[in-house]
């Protein structure tokens, strides 16, 4: 059985959860009895492609995203027509999938329904409208769909009208599971204790509400907030920090797979105040690094974190402040969350992701 994976996630991302997911899946398949995953990729700036040592003709093309994407798309179409495969697994939602003219089963993974849920509230999601339209088309044309959480599946049924039996829920894993105890990941040097925020800070991630809610707590306990990834602070964010008197307590840190586990492991707590997540891989990353979690009580996050997190209402500044203050001031709470996180993490692994996905493929051929 040969599985064909397209270029999309690897053209869109230089680094990130979706491309990492497919790298884990491809590596897992090629280490299994199937041993036949084909990644259709000509050019790539994606760090995970190099990190995972994926086979194929991949060259960097710095600073030429449109050329890279177009070249990969054309290569992908030709490659799909010439290649003999059993399953086509789409990695994103480009409408070029309608031009493949293949009779082979199409499997598509859905990561979230953020646009469909929240576009009416956040203008920064407007660019995703065409993607949402493509998602509807691909949901119809796919032989089967994978949702990465029950929450995402339920949203697909409600918002796209997909039949529940057409969707399989297959959870993700954490790539930090086997790394948290290595010497390289032992500690991150900071002049103050800190809370950790990871990833983008745009609209639905709820960062502005979070920083307003937490500013007084940061000042009261002389605790820093480190924001890992998501780009350097904008002028608007810097002005916000000044107005809240926390400019010297909020710090940006670029991330990679070497520094991020250190950041988790040395943090007082990881805080995830997002209004919506399709899964929430950072929760598993935090669990794997013995980092207590304070997370929103919304969407997929309770499904993933179970009883191993302290939950906050992301719309309530009082709730956010209360949660943060408790993890800062209660070592016993932190220890309890770490213990529960270790237990919870056992339910998620890339091995399970690969096994369940392969079982799905086998049902379709």
Helices and strands as residue ranges (DSSP letters): E 3-5, H 8-12, H 17-30, E 37-39, H 47-51, H 65-82, E 87-90, G 95-99, E 105-110, H 114-118, G 123-128, H 129-141, E 144-147, H 150-160, G 164-166, E 167-169, G 183-185, E 194-198, G 203-205, H 207-221, E 224-228, H 235-243, E 250-253, H 259-266, E 269-272, H 281-288, E 293-296, H 301-305, E 310-312, H 317-329, H 331-345, H 350-364
